[in-house]
């Protein structure tokens, strides 16, 4: 999947990412914490707008995860819920909601939870 940031809002401070470096570090942390494969593809400027960051991620076939599935997934990784985000003492993860977390069937018939668009920031 290919994603472009909105012009001039990557690292807007809404989840602790106050600049472009914070945004990119958040992508790196998501890769590390959740075994994602987010890749920085480049920077584009469309129709004279402010440049946008282009990233890619693997496609995941599944359904939106339920709130209990997301909670179990996060708790199993040492996160605790507080003020609408998840914390583990080192990082804060926000936006872990249904439309950003998939539940995918595996070959053995179980379900794996796959977050794909979370906001991760160091504390």
C-alpha positions in Angstrom: 0.0 0.0 0.0 1.2 3.5 -0.7 0.4 6.5 1.5 1.1 10.2 1.2 1.1 12.5 4.2 -1.1 15.5 4.1 0.8 18.6 2.8 2.6 20.3 5.7 1.3 18.2 8.6 3.8 15.3 9.1 5.1 15.8 12.6 2.4 18.3 13.6 2.8 17.6 17.3 -0.5 15.9 17.8 1.0 12.7 19.1 4.4 13.9 20.3 5.9 14.1 16.8 6.8 17.7 16.7 8.8 17.6 13.5 9.7 15.6 10.4 12.4 13.7 12.3 9.8 12.7 15.0 7.4 11.5 12.3 10.1 9.3 10.7 11.2 8.0 14.1 7.6 7.1 14.7 7.6 5.0 11.5 10.8 3.3 12.6 9.4 2.6 16.1 6.2 1.0 14.5 8.5 -1.2 12.5 10.4 -2.3 15.6 7.5 -2.7 18.0 5.0 -4.3 15.6 7.2 -6.0 13.0 5.8 -3.8 10.3 7.6 -3.1 7.1 7.0 0.7 6.5 9.3 2.0 3.9 10.2 5.6 3.1 9.7 5.8 -0.7 10.4 9.5 -1.2 9.0 13.0 -1.2 6.7 14.5 -3.8 5.2 17.8 -4.5 1.9 17.6 -6.3 0.2 20.6 -8.1 2.6 23.0 -6.4 1.5 22.0 -2.9 3.9 21.7 0.1 5.9 18.5 -0.3 4.4 15.2 1.0 6.2 12.1 2.4 5.5 8.9 0.5 5.6 5.6 2.4 4.7 2.0 1.6 3.5 -0.9 3.7 2.6 -4.5 2.9 -1.1 -5.1 2.0 -3.0 -7.0 4.7 -6.2 -8.8 3.9 -8.6 -9.1 6.7 -11.2 -7.2 8.7 -11.1 -4.3 11.2 -10.0 -5.6 14.6 -12.4 -5.2 17.4 -11.6 -3.1 20.5 -11.2 -6.2 22.7 -8.8 -7.7 20.1 -6.7 -4.5 20.0 -6.6 -4.3 23.8 -5.4 -7.9 24.1 -2.8 -7.3 21.4 -1.5 -4.2 23.1 -1.6 -5.7 26.6 0.3 -8.8 25.5 3.1 -6.4 24.4 3.3 -4.7 27.7 1.2 -1.6 27.0 -1.3 -0.1 29.4 -4.2 2.1 28.3 -4.3 5.7 29.7 -6.0 8.8 28.4 -7.0 7.2 25.0 -3.4 6.0 24.2 -1.2 3.0 25.0 2.0 3.4 27.1 4.8 1.0 27.9 7.1 3.4 29.8 9.2 4.1 26.8 6.7 5.0 24.0 3.2 6.2 23.5 1.0 4.6 20.9 -2.1 6.4 19.8 -4.7 5.9 17.1 -4.9 2.2 17.8 -8.5 2.0 16.7 -10.5 -0.3 14.4 -9.7 1.5 11.1 -5.9 1.3 11.9 -5.7 -2.3 13.0 -6.6 -5.4 11.0 -7.5 -8.9 12.1 -6.1 -11.3 9.5 -6.7 -15.1 9.2 -3.6 -17.2 9.3 -2.9 -20.6 7.6 -3.6 -22.5 10.8 -7.0 -20.9 11.2 -6.1 -18.5 14.0 -6.3 -14.7 13.8 -3.3 -12.4 13.9 -3.6 -8.7 14.7 -1.8 -6.3 12.4 -1.5 -2.6 13.2 -0.8 -0.5 10.2 -1.4 3.2 10.8 -0.6 3.9 14.5 1.1 7.0 15.8 4.2 6.1 17.9 6.3 8.6 19.8 9.0 8.2 22.4 8.2 9.5 25.9 
